[in-house]
């Protein structure tokens, strides 16, 4: 093993060990035995106390990478297939479904009226300054585990009462269609890698250095009018985005 802990780094020693162990597991270092070496062996390898080593193992177990059991050590778990998010029209109007038929569900954490939306929201929704909006905050789960945190803004004048009645059982898109005769026809998405803010860390139960993929989206109705402006923070190690495109020859 060539890895050595950077004692001068602001990154805690246990977290450095966690990242290195995760990398070694992904490289298949222990594929033949499907189990990590003993705590004493690993603590000696990394030149740390068993307390520090156990912190790293606890984080790996929380991420579902290993499973500890008394008397049996730490077994390496089979890596679950990521949730695949198809970046096409149906991903916004249909229920998300994973590779094995498991569906993504959502919990509404907050829905309320905002009388003073930010300039960013006003610009994207093409509203006049001071126009009230509906703010919706949701937690998305896959296999009953946190997968993403989403925030949406919509014009309250266009969707009156949405802040009071909430969303139907089938979600926002179906609610807009059934209550307000608004059909989503087009959307623009931009994706960037970010680090989690405190709120995302708490809701997604991740560390400060966990990679997130932020999708900033704007949807349009059948009349090409902006409907929903949103930001969604996806767990970078639990989701895979796929894009399908058609090409045309230019004469």
N, C-alpha and C positions, 0 to 999 in steps of 0.2 A: 504494500500500500504506500503510495507516494504522497497522499494528502496530509497536510499539516495545518493545524488551526492557527489562524492569524490572531495572535493575542492582542494586537494593537487595533483591531477592527472594532467599530461600534456595533457590529452584528454579533449577537450573543454566541458563545461557543456551542451551546446546544443546537442552535439553529444552523450553524455551519456544519455540524455533524449530521443533522437531519437531511440537509441538502446533499451531502456527500453519500450518505447511506442510500438515499433515494436514487441517486445516479448509479451507484454500484448495483443496486437491485435491478434497475432498468437495463443495465449492460449484461445482466444474466450471470453475475459473479457467483451466485449461489443457486443456480438453476438445478444443479444435480441433487441438492438436498432440500430445497424449498424451505430453508430455515436459516435464520441468522446465527452467527456464532454466539457464544454465551456472553452475558453482560460483562463479565470480568475480562474476557478476551478483547471485546470491542473497546472497553474502557482503557485497556493497556495499549491497544493500537492507536487510539486518539490521545493518549496521555492526559486523560481527564478522570475525575471522580465518577463513581458509579451513579451518583445523584445527577450529575450533568448528563451522563449517558442515558439515564432513564427519562430525562426530559425530552431528549431527541426521539427516543423510542415511543414515548407517549404521543408526540405529534405525528409520527408516522402511522401509529394505530388510529389516531383520529382521522387521518386522511384515507384510511382504508387500505394502506399499503402492507401493513403487517397485522397479525393478530396474536396477542400475548395470552398465554395460559399458564397457570401455576404448574411447575414441574416439567413443562414442555418447551419453555423458551418462547421465542418469537418466530412464528411461522409466516412465510411470505404469502400474501394473498394473490389470487389471480387478478390481473389488472382488468377492471371492468371496461367494456367498450364505451366510448364517449357518446353523449347525446349528440345526434347529428341535426343541425339546423340548416335546412335548405333555404338559401337566400333567393326564393322565388315568390311569386304572388301568393301561392297557397299557404306559405308559412305565416302569412299575416292574417288570413281569413279562416284557416282551419285549425283544428286542435293539434298541437305538437305531439308527435309520437316517436318514441325511440326505436332502436333496432329490434327489440324483443316485444314490441307492442305496448310497453309501458308509456303512459302519457304524462306530459308536463301539466301540472295543476298550478293554480294561482291562489294566493290569499291577498285580499285587499287589506292593507295595513292602515291606509289613510285615504279619505276622499273628502275634499273640502273646497270651499270657494276662496279664491284669491282676488282681491280688488286691485292690487298693484303688482302685476306680473313683471318679470324682468324684461329688459330690452330684447334679449335673445328670444324669449317666447313671443313677444309682440311682433318681432321681425319675421319669424318663421310662420306664424299663423296669420300674418298680414292684418293685424288688428290696430286700432287706434290706441294711443297711449291711455292708460287708465281703464281699458276695457276689462271687465272681470273674466276670470277663467276658472275652469274646474281643474283641480290638481288631484291626481290619482297615484298612489304609491302602492306597488304590489310586490310580493315575494313569490317567485316561481320555484316550484319543487319538482324534482325528478326522482322517482322511486322513494318519495317521502323525504328527500334530502334537499337542502337549499341548492339552487342552481343559478339563480339570477335575481337581481333587484331592479325593478322597472319603475320609472316615473313618467307620467304622461300629463300633458296640458291640452285642454280643449276650450273653445269659446263657450262661455256660459250663456251668452245671448243666443247662440245657435242651438245649444242643447240645454234649455231651461229645465231645472229640477234634477239634473243628473247628480248634482252634489248631495241631494236629499234622498233620492230614490235608490242610488247606488247602481251596481251592475247586476245584470241578470246572471243566471247560473251558467250560461254559455259564454260569458265574457263580454269584453268591451265592443268588439266588432259586431257581434250579434245584437247587442243592446242598441247600438247606433242604427242598425238596419231596421229592427222591429219597432222601436219607439220613435225614431226621428226620420225614417225613410232615407237614411244616408248609407250609401254603398261605397266601400273602399275599392277604388279601381287602380290606384298606382301608389307607389311609395319610393322614397329615396333613402338609402341607408349609407352611413359612413362608419367605418370600423377603425378603432385605434386601441393600442395596448396601454393600460394605465395601472397604477397602484391603487389599492383600495383605500378610501377615506375611512375614518372611524366608524361611520354609520354602516358602510358596506362590510367592514370587518366584523362588526357585531352581528349583523343579520345573516351573513354567509358563513360565519364561524370560521374565519381564516386569519392567518397571521398578516402582519403589515407588509410582508414582501411577496405575498401571493399574487401572481399575475391575473389581471382581469382584462376582458375584452369589452370595451364600451362601444355599443352600437347606438349612434345618434340617428333617429329616424323621423321622417316627415311623411305622413300619408295624405292622399288626395282622394276626393270623392268622384262621382260620375260626371261632375261638371268641372273637374280639374281645380277645385277649390281646396286649400289646405284644411285638414280635419284634425289631425292629432300630431303634436310634436312630442317626442319622447327620447329618453336616454335609458338604456338598459345595460346593466353591468353583469356580464356572464363570467362564471368561473373558467379561467383560461385552460385549466387542466381537465375540465369535465365536459367541454363542448367542442364540436368541430363544425365549422361553417363550410358549406359547399355552394358553389356557384356554377350554373349552367348557362352558356351563352351560345347563340347562333351567329354565324358570320355570313356576310354577303360580299360577293366579289364586286369591287368597284371598277366599272368600265372606264 
